[in-house]
Amino acid sequence: MDTLRLMYVADAHGNELIIRKAVGACREHKVDVLIIGGDLTGKVIVPIIDKGDKYEASFRGNKFTAKSKEDLERVMNEIRFRAAYPVVLSQDEVQEIKEDPAKLDRLFKDVTIEETRHLIGVLEEIVGDIVTIMTPGNDDIFEIDDVLKQSNKIIYPLERVVELPLGYQVISMDYTTETPWNTPREVSDSKLWKKLEKEANRVSVAWNKVICNFHEPPYGTTIDLAPKLDENLQPVYKLGELETQHVGSKSVYKFMEKYQPLLGLHGHIHESPGYDRIKRTLVFNPGSEYQYGELKALIIDLDRDGISNWFKIG
């Protein structure tokens, strides 16, 4: 092998359609390695009400009805393709959950685990010989890690080096700095630096052969701009224009500046697709439009000397 083609996609948030599109694009473009960055899991549960003779659901103004088990599977997939998790419940169960936040939390966790298992199953069926790396992100509960680790086809990359052809190594990081939403995998920037240094110690090749699969982008670049929020977490507008601010990690920037890896692959900030350069290191964020089922991805060609070509999809 003289060349290696990578695809990177991030922030699918449970949208099965995006994952299927990514694998389809891998086949179309003859990709060797697919890296699926966090966040992997969804944010919304859609109850499908079991009414005895039929099933009914409503989501984002769409009404769904199923009158058979086969039809029910179709409805469940339509909901999955809209970046939501379907769950079949009775009307009484829905009412109980509405009245008990603890039950809702337990249900969301259980459904997230089960739907992650479903998504892994889909991937295992369709990826074929494409090397597939799947990384959690800050939004993902820790319980999905065991599901990823159980797969015999999907590579779980945390706290290890993933060896690729042509002598390349991938190191990964799921954690981000603190967000307003108190997500499961976030720490202070100083603690993130310590975690990143642990990953640096795993590297056993020259840094120009290292790919950093870090969920959070580096601070102060073109790929970490997000809407500025007020105290109510609403976007701030000035003279009719949306204000933005840098929200990435200073530690990730410092890491890139210190070690100068070949590549930084990032997500987290959906609204900031693009690329930037930190000295010799190229950093990318494909962005995300997961809620619309639109694939946004990067394809990067590597040879023995580094990056030979790259282009974006979507």
C-alpha positions as protocol buffer text, in pm:
chain_id: "A"
residue {
  index: 1
  type: MET
  ca { x: 0 y: 0 z: 0 }
}
residue {
  index: 2
  type: ASP
  ca { x: 144 y: 337 z: -106 }
}
residue {
  index: 3
  type: THR
  ca { x: -153 y: 557 z: -19 }
}
residue {
  index: 4
  type: LEU
  ca { x: -413 y: 565 z: 258 }
}
residue {
  index: 5
  type: ARG
  ca { x: -751 y: 736 z: 227 }
}
residue {
  index: 6
  type: LEU
  ca { x: -932 y: 848 z: 545 }
}
residue {
  index: 7
  type: MET
  ca { x: -1282 y: 977 z: 598 }
}
residue {
  index: 8
  type: TYR
  ca { x: -1371 y: 1174 z: 911 }
}
residue {
  index: 9
  type: VAL
  ca { x: -1725 y: 1251 z: 1025 }
}
residue {
  index: 10
  type: ALA
  ca { x: -1833 y: 1385 z: 1364 }
}
residue {
  index: 11
  type: ASP
  ca { x: -2138 y: 1467 z: 1574 }
}
residue {
  index: 12
  type: ALA
  ca { x: -2387 y: 1227 z: 1418 }
}
residue {
  index: 13
  type: HIS
  ca { x: -2586 y: 1237 z: 1745 }
}
residue {
  index: 14
  type: GLY
  ca { x: -2758 y: 905 z: 1687 }
}
residue {
  index: 15
  type: ASN
  ca { x: -2871 y: 978 z: 1332 }
}
residue {
  index: 16
  type: GLU
  ca { x: -2847 y: 641 z: 1162 }
}
residue {
  index: 17
  type: LEU
  ca { x: -2900 y: 798 z: 819 }
}
residue {
  index: 18
  type: ILE
  ca { x: -2574 y: 994 z: 851 }
}
residue {
  index: 19
  type: ILE
  ca { x: -2383 y: 679 z: 942 }
}
residue {
  index: 20
  type: ARG
  ca { x: -2530 y: 493 z: 645 }
}
residue {
  index: 21
  type: LYS
  ca { x: -2446 y: 785 z: 415 }
}
residue {
  index: 22
  type: ALA
  ca { x: -2091 y: 793 z: 550 }
}
residue {
  index: 23
  type: VAL
  ca { x: -2037 y: 425 z: 471 }
}
residue {
  index: 24
  type: GLY
  ca { x: -2191 y: 476 z: 127 }
}
residue {
  index: 25
  type: ALA
  ca { x: -1955 y: 768 z: 61 }
}
residue {
  index: 26
  type: CYS
  ca { x: -1664 y: 554 z: 179 }
}
residue {
  index: 27
  type: ARG
  ca { x: -1749 y: 298 z: -86 }
}
residue {
  index: 28
  type: GLU
  ca { x: -1799 y: 562 z: -356 }
}
residue {
  index: 29
  type: HIS
  ca { x: -1464 y: 726 z: -281 }
}
residue {
  index: 30
  type: LYS
  ca { x: -1273 y: 405 z: -203 }
}
residue {
  index: 31
  type: VAL
  ca { x: -1193 y: 501 z: 155 }
}
residue {
  index: 32
  type: ASP
  ca { x: -968 y: 273 z: 360 }
}
residue {
  index: 33
  type: VAL
  ca { x: -1033 y: 409 z: 711 }
}
residue {
  index: 34
  type: LEU
  ca { x: -1351 y: 567 z: 849 }
}
residue {
  index: 35
  type: ILE
  ca { x: -1317 y: 768 z: 1170 }
}
residue {
  index: 36
  type: ILE
  ca { x: -1649 y: 849 z: 1338 }
}
residue {
  index: 37
  type: GLY
  ca { x: -1586 y: 1116 z: 1600 }
}
residue {
  index: 38
  type: GLY
  ca { x: -1811 y: 1192 z: 1899 }
}
residue {
  index: 39
  type: ASP
  ca { x: -2083 y: 1279 z: 1974 }
}
residue {
  index: 40
  type: LEU
  ca { x: -2230 y: 940 z: 1883 }
}
residue {
  index: 41
  type: THR
  ca { x: -2559 y: 937 z: 2071 }
}
residue {
  index: 42
  type: GLY
  ca { x: -2894 y: 1110 z: 2033 }
}
residue {
  index: 43
  type: LYS
  ca { x: -3061 y: 1373 z: 2245 }
}
residue {
  index: 44
  type: VAL
  ca { x: -3432 y: 1298 z: 2198 }
}
residue {
  index: 45
  type: ILE
  ca { x: -3664 y: 1006 z: 2273 }
}
residue {
  index: 46
  type: VAL
  ca { x: -3982 y: 972 z: 2067 }
}
residue {
  index: 47
  type: PRO
  ca { x: -4251 y: 754 z: 2228 }
}
residue {
  index: 48
  type: ILE
  ca { x: -4442 y: 526 z: 1993 }
}
residue {
  index: 49
  type: ILE
  ca { x: -4776 y: 462 z: 2163 }
}
residue {
  index: 50
  type: ASP
  ca { x: -4896 y: 103 z: 2156 }
}
residue {
  index: 51
  type: LYS
  ca { x: -5275 y: 131 z: 2117 }
}
residue {
  index: 52
  type: GLY
  ca { x: -5340 y: -240 z: 2080 }
}
residue {
  index: 53
  type: ASP
  ca { x: -5449 y: -243 z: 1717 }
}
residue {
  index: 54
  type: LYS
  ca { x: -5190 y: 10 z: 1597 }
}
residue {
  index: 55
  type: TYR
  ca { x: -4887 y: 220 z: 1694 }
}
residue {
  index: 56
  type: GLU
  ca { x: -4881 y: 599 z: 1677 }
}
residue {
  index: 57
  type: ALA
  ca { x: -4607 y: 859 z: 1716 }
}
residue {
  index: 58
  type: SER
  ca { x: -4559 y: 1228 z: 1655 }
}
residue {
  index: 59
  type: PHE
  ca { x: -4230 y: 1411 z: 1605 }
}
residue {
  index: 60
  type: ARG
  ca { x: -4150 y: 1759 z: 1470 }
}
residue {
  index: 61
  type: GLY
  ca { x: -4490 y: 1793 z: 1312 }
}
residue {
  index: 62
  type: ASN
  ca { x: -4480 y: 1448 z: 1150 }
}
residue {
  index: 63
  type: LYS
  ca { x: -4741 y: 1182 z: 1234 }
}
residue {
  index: 64
  type: PHE
  ca { x: -4644 y: 815 z: 1217 }
}
residue {
  index: 65
  type: THR
  ca { x: -4879 y: 517 z: 1221 }
}
residue {
  index: 66
  type: ALA
  ca { x: -4801 y: 146 z: 1208 }
}
residue {
  index: 67
  type: LYS
  ca { x: -5051 y: -142 z: 1198 }
}
residue {
  index: 68
  type: SER
  ca { x: -4807 y: -435 z: 1200 }
}
residue {
  index: 69
  type: LYS
  ca { x: -4469 y: -531 z: 1343 }
}
residue {
  index: 70
  type: GLU
  ca { x: -4313 y: -484 z: 999 }
}
residue {
  index: 71
  type: ASP
  ca { x: -4470 y: -140 z: 970 }
}
residue {
  index: 72
  type: LEU
  ca { x: -4349 y: -59 z: 1321 }
}
residue {
  index: 73
  type: GLU
  ca { x: -3988 y: -125 z: 1220 }
}
residue {
  index: 74
  type: ARG
  ca { x: -4033 y: 116 z: 927 }
}
residue {
  index: 75
  type: VAL
  ca { x: -4163 y: 386 z: 1162 }
}
residue {
  index: 76
  type: MET
  ca { x: -3877 y: 328 z: 1405 }
}
residue {
  index: 77
  type: ASN
  ca { x: -3624 y: 371 z: 1125 }
}
residue {
  index: 78
  type: GLU
  ca { x: -3793 y: 689 z: 1003 }
}
residue {
  index: 79
  type: ILE
  ca { x: -3754 y: 831 z: 1355 }
}
residue {
  index: 80
  type: ARG
  ca { x: -3390 y: 717 z: 1375 }
}
residue {
  index: 81
  type: PHE
  ca { x: -3323 y: 890 z: 1043 }
}
residue {
  index: 82
  type: ARG
  ca { x: -3447 y: 1212 z: 1204 }
}
residue {
  index: 83
  type: ALA
  ca { x: -3182 y: 1194 z: 1479 }
}
residue {
  index: 84
  type: ALA
  ca { x: -3415 y: 1064 z: 1751 }
}
residue {
  index: 85
  type: TYR
  ca { x: -3459 y: 743 z: 1945 }
}
residue {
  index: 86
  type: PRO
  ca { x: -3788 y: 552 z: 1910 }
}
residue {
  index: 87
  type: VAL
  ca { x: -3929 y: 364 z: 2207 }
}
residue {
  index: 88
  type: VAL
  ca { x: -4257 y: 170 z: 2221 }
}
residue {
  index: 89
  type: LEU
  ca { x: -4464 y: 254 z: 2530 }
}
residue {
  index: 90
  type: SER
  ca { x: -4822 y: 231 z: 2647 }
}
residue {
  index: 91
  type: GLN
  ca { x: -5014 y: 551 z: 2716 }
}
residue {
  index: 92
  type: ASP
  ca { x: -4998 y: 474 z: 3090 }
}
residue {
  index: 93
  type: GLU
  ca { x: -4620 y: 435 z: 3074 }
}
residue {
  index: 94
  type: VAL
  ca { x: -4588 y: 770 z: 2898 }
}
residue {
  index: 95
  type: GLN
  ca { x: -4790 y: 937 z: 3171 }
}
residue {
  index: 96
  type: GLU
  ca { x: -4583 y: 774 z: 3446 }
}
residue {
  index: 97
  type: ILE
  ca { x: -4260 y: 893 z: 3286 }
}
residue {
  index: 98
  type: LYS
  ca { x: -4392 y: 1247 z: 3247 }
}
residue {
  index: 99
  type: GLU
  ca { x: -4464 y: 1256 z: 3621 }
}
residue {
  index: 100
  type: ASP
  ca { x: -4131 y: 1105 z: 3734 }
}
residue {
  index: 101
  type: PRO
  ca { x: -3805 y: 1267 z: 3609 }
}
residue {
  index: 102
  type: ALA
  ca { x: -3602 y: 979 z: 3755 }
}
residue {
  index: 103
  type: LYS
  ca { x: -3792 y: 731 z: 3536 }
}
residue {
  index: 104
  type: LEU
  ca { x: -3728 y: 949 z: 3234 }
}
residue {
  index: 105
  type: ASP
  ca { x: -3355 y: 956 z: 3311 }
}
residue {
  index: 106
  type: ARG
  ca { x: -3344 y: 577 z: 3347 }
}
residue {
  index: 107
  type: LEU
  ca { x: -3540 y: 529 z: 3027 }
}
residue {
  index: 108
  type: PHE
  ca { x: -3315 y: 766 z: 2834 }
}
residue {
  index: 109
  type: LYS
  ca { x: -3005 y: 582 z: 2952 }
}
residue {
  index: 110
  type: ASP
  ca { x: -3151 y: 240 z: 2869 }
}
residue {
  index: 111
  type: VAL
  ca { x: -3270 y: 352 z: 2526 }
}
residue {
  index: 112
  type: THR
  ca { x: -2937 y: 518 z: 2449 }
}
residue {
  index: 113
  type: ILE
  ca { x: -2751 y: 196 z: 2527 }
}
residue {
  index: 114
  type: GLU
  ca { x: -2991 y: -13 z: 2320 }
}
residue {
  index: 115
  type: GLU
  ca { x: -2988 y: 225 z: 2025 }
}
residue {
  index: 116
  type: THR
  ca { x: -2608 y: 240 z: 2033 }
}
residue {
  index: 117
  type: ARG
  ca { x: -2610 y: -139 z: 2018 }
}
residue {
  index: 118
  type: HIS
  ca { x: -2848 y: -116 z: 1721 }
}
residue {
  index: 119
  type: LEU
  ca { x: -2622 y: 137 z: 1543 }
}
residue {
  index: 120
  type: ILE
  ca { x: -2315 y: -81 z: 1598 }
}
residue {
  index: 121
  type: GLY
  ca { x: -2507 y: -372 z: 1452 }
}
residue {
  index: 122
  type: VAL
  ca { x: -2592 y: -167 z: 1144 }
}
residue {
  index: 123
  type: LEU
  ca { x: -2227 y: -69 z: 1102 }
}
residue {
  index: 124
  type: GLU
  ca { x: -2106 y: -425 z: 1142 }
}
residue {
  index: 125
  type: GLU
  ca { x: -2338 y: -532 z: 862 }
}
residue {
  index: 126
  type: ILE
  ca { x: -2238 y: -264 z: 611 }
}
residue {
  index: 127
  type: VAL
  ca { x: -1875 y: -159 z: 666 }
}
residue {
  index: 128
  type: GLY
  ca { x: -1720 y: -465 z: 507 }
}
residue {
  index: 129
  type: ASP
  ca { x: -1340 y: -427 z: 499 }
}
residue {
  index: 130
  type: ILE
  ca { x: -1338 y: -53 z: 580 }
}
residue {
  index: 131
  type: VAL
  ca { x: -1138 y: -3 z: 900 }
}
residue {
  index: 132
  type: THR
  ca { x: -1382 y: 180 z: 1130 }
}
residue {
  index: 133
  type: ILE
  ca { x: -1286 y: 379 z: 1439 }
}
residue {
  index: 134
  type: MET
  ca { x: -1571 y: 503 z: 1659 }
}
residue {
  index: 135
  type: THR
  ca { x: -1504 y: 762 z: 1930 }
}
residue {
  index: 136
  type: PRO
  ca { x: -1734 y: 888 z: 2206 }
}
residue {
  index: 137
  type: GLY
  ca { x: -1761 y: 1262 z: 2273 }
}
residue {
  index: 138
  type: ASN
  ca { x: -1856 y: 1484 z: 2563 }
}
residue {
  index: 139
  type: ASP
  ca { x: -2231 y: 1430 z: 2516 }
}
residue {
  index: 140
  type: ASP
  ca { x: -2205 y: 1052 z: 2533 }
}
residue {
  index: 141
  type: ILE
  ca { x: -2284 y: 863 z: 2851 }
}
residue {
  index: 142
  type: PHE
  ca { x: -2006 y: 631 z: 2971 }
}
residue {
  index: 143
  type: GLU
  ca { x: -2231 y: 325 z: 2949 }
}
residue {
  index: 144
  type: ILE
  ca { x: -2196 y: 316 z: 2569 }
}
residue {
  index: 145
  type: ASP
  ca { x: -1823 y: 243 z: 2593 }
}
residue {
  index: 146
  type: ASP
  ca { x: -1882 y: -121 z: 2682 }
}
residue {
  index: 147
  type: VAL
  ca { x: -2109 y: -155 z: 2378 }
}
residue {
  index: 148
  type: LEU
  ca { x: -1831 y: -21 z: 2154 }
}
residue {
  index: 149
  type: LYS
  ca { x: -1570 y: -245 z: 2313 }
}
residue {
  index: 150
  type: GLN
  ca { x: -1783 y: -557 z: 2254 }
}
residue {
  index: 151
  type: SER
  ca { x: -1778 y: -512 z: 1875 }
}
residue {
  index: 152
  type: ASN
  ca { x: -1540 y: -733 z: 1680 }
}
residue {
  index: 153
  type: LYS
  ca { x: -1540 y: -496 z: 1380 }
}
residue {
  index: 154
  type: ILE
  ca { x: -1545 y: -146 z: 1529 }
}
residue {
  index: 155
  type: ILE
  ca { x: -1226 y: -9 z: 1686 }
}
residue {
  index: 156
  type: TYR
  ca { x: -1267 y: 162 z: 2024 }
}
residue {
  index: 157
  type: PRO
  ca { x: -972 y: 405 z: 2029 }
}
residue {
  index: 158
  type: LEU
  ca { x: -966 y: 560 z: 2377 }
}
residue {
  index: 159
  type: GLU
  ca { x: -655 y: 528 z: 2597 }
}
residue {
  index: 160
  type: ARG
  ca { x: -460 y: 348 z: 2327 }
}
residue {
  index: 161
  type: VAL
  ca { x: -281 y: 405 z: 1998 }
}
residue {
  index: 162
  type: VAL
  ca { x: -451 y: 283 z: 1682 }
}
residue {
  index: 163
  type: GLU
  ca { x: -194 y: 172 z: 1427 }
}
residue {
  index: 164
  type: LEU
  ca { x: -269 y: 249 z: 1062 }
}
residue {
  index: 165
  type: PRO
  ca { x: -86 y: 150 z: 744 }
}
residue {
  index: 166
  type: LEU
  ca { x: 218 y: 349 z: 624 }
}
residue {
  index: 167
  type: GLY
  ca { x: 335 y: 392 z: 983 }
}
residue {
  index: 168
  type: TYR
  ca { x: 63 y: 631 z: 1100 }
}
residue {
  index: 169
  type: GLN
  ca { x: -72 y: 634 z: 1455 }
}
residue {
  index: 170
  type: VAL
  ca { x: -403 y: 773 z: 1585 }
}
residue {
  index: 171
  type: ILE
  ca { x: -450 y: 902 z: 1939 }
}
residue {
  index: 172
  type: SER
  ca { x: -796 y: 1004 z: 2060 }
}
residue {
  index: 173
  type: MET
  ca { x: -969 y: 1217 z: 2322 }
}
residue {
  index: 174
  type: ASP
  ca { x: -1337 y: 1216 z: 2412 }
}
residue {
  index: 175
  type: TYR
  ca { x: -1332 y: 1485 z: 2682 }
}
residue {
  index: 176
  type: THR
  ca { x: -1388 y: 1857 z: 2624 }
}
residue {
  index: 177
  type: THR
  ca { x: -1365 y: 2165 z: 2841 }
}
residue {
  index: 178
  type: GLU
  ca { x: -1671 y: 2269 z: 3040 }
}
residue {
  index: 179
  type: THR
  ca { x: -1993 y: 2359 z: 2856 }
}
residue {
  index: 180
  type: PRO
  ca { x: -2314 y: 2527 z: 2977 }
}
residue {
  index: 181
  type: TRP
  ca { x: -2492 y: 2191 z: 2951 }
}
residue {
  index: 182
  type: ASN
  ca { x: -2290 y: 1990 z: 3207 }
}
residue {
  index: 183
  type: THR
  ca { x: -2232 y: 1696 z: 2976 }
}
residue {
  index: 184
  type: PRO
  ca { x: -2083 y: 1364 z: 3096 }
}
residue {
  index: 185
  type: ARG
  ca { x: -1728 y: 1403 z: 2960 }
}
residue {
  index: 186
  type: GLU
  ca { x: -1603 y: 1750 z: 3040 }
}
residue {
  index: 187
  type: VAL
  ca { x: -1324 y: 1881 z: 3260 }
}
residue {
  index: 188
  type: SER
  ca { x: -1135 y: 2203 z: 3318 }
}
residue {
  index: 189
  type: ASP
  ca { x: -882 y: 2301 z: 3053 }
}
residue {
  index: 190
  type: SER
  ca { x: -596 y: 2230 z: 3294 }
}
residue {
  index: 191
  type: LYS
  ca { x: -724 y: 1877 z: 3357 }
}
residue {
  index: 192
  type: LEU
  ca { x: -775 y: 1827 z: 2985 }
}
residue {
  index: 193
  type: TRP
  ca { x: -408 y: 1914 z: 2934 }
}
residue {
  index: 194
  type: LYS
  ca { x: -305 y: 1636 z: 3172 }
}
residue {
  index: 195
  type: LYS
  ca { x: -523 y: 1390 z: 2982 }
}
residue {
  index: 196
  type: LEU
  ca { x: -372 y: 1501 z: 2651 }
}
residue {
  index: 197
  type: GLU
  ca { x: -20 y: 1458 z: 2785 }
}
residue {
  index: 198
  type: LYS
  ca { x: -104 y: 1097 z: 2877 }
}
residue {
  index: 199
  type: GLU
  ca { x: -201 y: 1039 z: 2514 }
}
residue {
  index: 200
  type: ALA
  ca { x: 123 y: 1200 z: 2395 }
}
residue {
  index: 201
  type: ASN
  ca { x: 317 y: 947 z: 2601 }
}
residue {
  index: 202
  type: ARG
  ca { x: 157 y: 663 z: 2403 }
}
residue {
  index: 203
  type: VAL
  ca { x: 305 y: 783 z: 2072 }
}
residue {
  index: 204
  type: SER
  ca { x: 598 y: 578 z: 1942 }
}
residue {
  index: 205
  type: VAL
  ca { x: 654 y: 735 z: 1598 }
}
residue {
  index: 206
  type: ALA
  ca { x: 765 y: 1076 z: 1476 }
}
residue {
  index: 207
  type: TRP
  ca { x: 494 y: 1336 z: 1530 }
}
residue {
  index: 208
  type: ASN
  ca { x: 459 y: 1399 z: 1158 }
}
residue {
  index: 209
  type: LYS
  ca { x: 307 y: 1049 z: 1146 }
}
residue {
  index: 210
  type: VAL
  ca { x: 48 y: 1118 z: 1420 }
}
residue {
  index: 211
  type: ILE
  ca { x: -324 y: 1189 z: 1374 }
}
residue {
  index: 212
  type: CYS
  ca { x: -499 y: 1347 z: 1671 }
}
residue {
  index: 213
  type: ASN
  ca { x: -864 y: 1244 z: 1688 }
}
residue {
  index: 214
  type: PHE
  ca { x: -967 y: 1497 z: 1957 }
}
residue {
  index: 215
  type: HIS
  ca { x: -1335 y: 1586 z: 1990 }
}
residue {
  index: 216
  type: GLU
  ca { x: -1278 y: 1947 z: 2093 }
}
residue {
  index: 217
  type: PRO
  ca { x: -1111 y: 2185 z: 1846 }
}
residue {
  index: 218
  type: PRO
  ca { x: -824 y: 2416 z: 1939 }
}
residue {
  index: 219
  type: TYR
  ca { x: -913 y: 2756 z: 2079 }
}
residue {
  index: 220
  type: GLY
  ca { x: -884 y: 3069 z: 1867 }
}
residue {
  index: 221
  type: THR
  ca { x: -901 y: 2899 z: 1528 }
}
residue {
  index: 222
  type: THR
  ca { x: -1149 y: 2911 z: 1243 }
}
residue {
  index: 223
  type: ILE
  ca { x: -1300 y: 2580 z: 1358 }
}
residue {
  index: 224
  type: ASP
  ca { x: -1410 y: 2667 z: 1714 }
}
residue {
  index: 225
  type: LEU
  ca { x: -1651 y: 2957 z: 1654 }
}
residue {
  index: 226
  type: ALA
  ca { x: -1996 y: 2912 z: 1809 }
}
residue {
  index: 227
  type: PRO
  ca { x: -2290 y: 3146 z: 1871 }
}
residue {
  index: 228
  type: LYS
  ca { x: -2246 y: 3370 z: 2172 }
}
residue {
  index: 229
  type: LEU
  ca { x: -2511 y: 3292 z: 2436 }
}
residue {
  index: 230
  type: ASP
  ca { x: -2676 y: 3510 z: 2697 }
}
residue {
  index: 231
  type: GLU
  ca { x: -2752 y: 3410 z: 3058 }
}
residue {
  index: 232
  type: ASN
  ca { x: -3060 y: 3218 z: 2935 }
}
residue {
  index: 233
  type: LEU
  ca { x: -2847 y: 3025 z: 2683 }
}
residue {
  index: 234
  type: GLN
  ca { x: -3010 y: 3209 z: 2393 }
}
residue {
  index: 235
  type: PRO
  ca { x: -2806 y: 3335 z: 2092 }
}
residue {
  index: 236
  type: VAL
  ca { x: -2696 y: 3697 z: 2110 }
}
residue {
  index: 237
  type: TYR
  ca { x: -2761 y: 3928 z: 1814 }
}
residue {
  index: 238
  type: LYS
  ca { x: -2607 y: 4271 z: 1759 }
}
residue {
  index: 239
  type: LEU
  ca { x: -2751 y: 4499 z: 1491 }
}
residue {
  index: 240
  type: GLY
  ca { x: -2929 y: 4197 z: 1348 }
}
residue {
  index: 241
  type: GLU
  ca { x: -2612 y: 3989 z: 1321 }
}
residue {
  index: 242
  type: LEU
  ca { x: -2546 y: 3675 z: 1523 }
}
residue {
  index: 243
  type: GLU
  ca { x: -2246 y: 3722 z: 1751 }
}
residue {
  index: 244
  type: THR
  ca { x: -1992 y: 3441 z: 1772 }
}
residue {
  index: 245
  type: GLN
  ca { x: -1707 y: 3356 z: 2004 }
}
residue {
  index: 246
  type: HIS
  ca { x: -1420 y: 3108 z: 2028 }
}
residue {
  index: 247
  type: VAL
  ca { x: -1517 y: 2817 z: 2253 }
}
residue {
  index: 248
  type: GLY
  ca { x: -1249 y: 2556 z: 2187 }
}
residue {
  index: 249
  type: SER
  ca { x: -974 y: 2435 z: 2416 }
}
residue {
  index: 250
  type: LYS
  ca { x: -656 y: 2630 z: 2484 }
}
residue {
  index: 251
  type: SER
  ca { x: -496 y: 2303 z: 2592 }
}
residue {
  index: 252
  type: VAL
  ca { x: -572 y: 2142 z: 2256 }
}
residue {
  index: 253
  type: TYR
  ca { x: -414 y: 2444 z: 2083 }
}
residue {
  index: 254
  type: LYS
  ca { x: -110 y: 2421 z: 2314 }
}
residue {
  index: 255
  type: PHE
  ca { x: -82 y: 2048 z: 2242 }
}
residue {
  index: 256
  type: MET
  ca { x: -82 y: 2103 z: 1865 }
}
residue {
  index: 257
  type: GLU
  ca { x: 172 y: 2383 z: 1898 }
}
residue {
  index: 258
  type: LYS
  ca { x: 401 y: 2175 z: 2121 }
}
residue {
  index: 259
  type: TYR
  ca { x: 398 y: 1841 z: 1937 }
}
residue {
  index: 260
  type: GLN
  ca { x: 312 y: 1942 z: 1580 }
}
residue {
  index: 261
  type: PRO
  ca { x: 123 y: 1626 z: 1478 }
}
residue {
  index: 262
  type: LEU
  ca { x: 37 y: 1582 z: 1113 }
}
residue {
  index: 263
  type: LEU
  ca { x: -337 y: 1618 z: 1160 }
}
residue {
  index: 264
  type: GLY
  ca { x: -598 y: 1728 z: 1409 }
}
residue {
  index: 265
  type: LEU
  ca { x: -948 y: 1589 z: 1349 }
}
residue {
  index: 266
  type: HIS
  ca { x: -1215 y: 1766 z: 1555 }
}
residue {
  index: 267
  type: GLY
  ca { x: -1591 y: 1813 z: 1591 }
}
residue {
  index: 268
  type: HIS
  ca { x: -1797 y: 1943 z: 1885 }
}
residue {
  index: 269
  type: ILE
  ca { x: -1873 y: 2284 z: 1727 }
}
residue {
  index: 270
  type: HIS
  ca { x: -2133 y: 2202 z: 1464 }
}
residue {
  index: 271
  type: GLU
  ca { x: -2151 y: 2556 z: 1324 }
}
residue {
  index: 272
  type: SER
  ca { x: -1780 y: 2588 z: 1248 }
}
residue {
  index: 273
  type: PRO
  ca { x: -1677 y: 2365 z: 959 }
}
residue {
  index: 274
  type: GLY
  ca { x: -1342 y: 2434 z: 798 }
}
residue {
  index: 275
  type: TYR
  ca { x: -971 y: 2402 z: 854 }
}
residue {
  index: 276
  type: ASP
  ca { x: -681 y: 2595 z: 1002 }
}
residue {
  index: 277
  type: ARG
  ca { x: -310 y: 2556 z: 1054 }
}
residue {
  index: 278
  type: ILE
  ca { x: -110 y: 2559 z: 1378 }
}
residue {
  index: 279
  type: LYS
  ca { x: 249 y: 2581 z: 1254 }
}
residue {
  index: 280
  type: ARG
  ca { x: 283 y: 2267 z: 1038 }
}
residue {
  index: 281
  type: THR
  ca { x: -29 y: 2096 z: 1181 }
}
residue {
  index: 282
  type: LEU
  ca { x: -352 y: 2100 z: 980 }
}
residue {
  index: 283
  type: VAL
  ca { x: -667 y: 2095 z: 1195 }
}
residue {
  index: 284
  type: PHE
  ca { x: -1011 y: 2015 z: 1055 }
}
residue {
  index: 285
  type: ASN
  ca { x: -1375 y: 2029 z: 1162 }
}
residue {
  index: 286
  type: PRO
  ca { x: -1630 y: 1893 z: 913 }
}
residue {
  index: 287
  type: GLY
  ca { x: -1921 y: 2055 z: 1102 }
}
residue {
  index: 288
  type: SER
  ca { x: -2252 y: 1880 z: 1154 }
}
residue {
  index: 289
  type: GLU
  ca { x: -2608 y: 1905 z: 1029 }
}
residue {
  index: 290
  type: TYR
  ca { x: -2716 y: 1583 z: 1197 }
}
residue {
  index: 291
  type: GLN
  ca { x: -3069 y: 1710 z: 1263 }
}
residue {
  index: 292
  type: TYR
  ca { x: -3130 y: 1727 z: 886 }
}
residue {
  index: 293
  type: GLY
  ca { x: -2963 y: 1397 z: 804 }
}
residue {
  index: 294
  type: GLU
  ca { x: -2700 y: 1578 z: 593 }
}
residue {
  index: 295
  type: LEU
  ca { x: -2358 y: 1418 z: 569 }
}
residue {
  index: 296
  type: LYS
  ca { x: -2067 y: 1654 z: 626 }
}
residue {
  index: 297
  type: ALA
  ca { x: -1731 y: 1483 z: 611 }
}
residue {
  index: 298
  type: LEU
  ca { x: -1367 y: 1515 z: 518 }
}
residue {
  index: 299
  type: ILE
  ca { x: -1163 y: 1285 z: 298 }
}
residue {
  index: 300
  type: ILE
  ca { x: -788 y: 1298 z: 343 }
}
residue {
  index: 301
  type: ASP
  ca { x: -528 y: 1117 z: 133 }
}
residue {
  index: 302
  type: LEU
  ca { x: -201 y: 1020 z: 296 }
}
residue {
  index: 303
  type: ASP
  ca { x: 116 y: 882 z: 146 }
}
residue {
  index: 304
  type: ARG
  ca { x: 439 y: 790 z: 320 }
}
residue {
  index: 305
  type: ASP
  ca { x: 541 y: 1156 z: 340 }
}
residue {
  index: 306
  type: GLY
  ca { x: 215 y: 1307 z: 473 }
}
residue {
  index: 307
  type: ILE
  ca { x: -99 y: 1463 z: 326 }
}
residue {
  index: 308
  type: SER
  ca { x: -118 y: 1444 z: -51 }
}
residue {
  index: 309
  type: ASN
  ca { x: -476 y: 1569 z: -96 }
}
residue {
  index: 310
  type: TRP
  ca { x: -796 y: 1643 z: 94 }
}
residue {
  index: 311
  type: PHE
  ca { x: -1151 y: 1750 z: 16 }
}
residue {
  index: 312
  type: LYS
  ca { x: -1483 y: 1789 z: 192 }
}
residue {
  index: 313
  type: ILE
  ca { x: -1824 y: 1631 z: 140 }
}
residue {
  index: 314
  type: GLY
  ca { x: -2138 y: 1830 z: 211 }
}
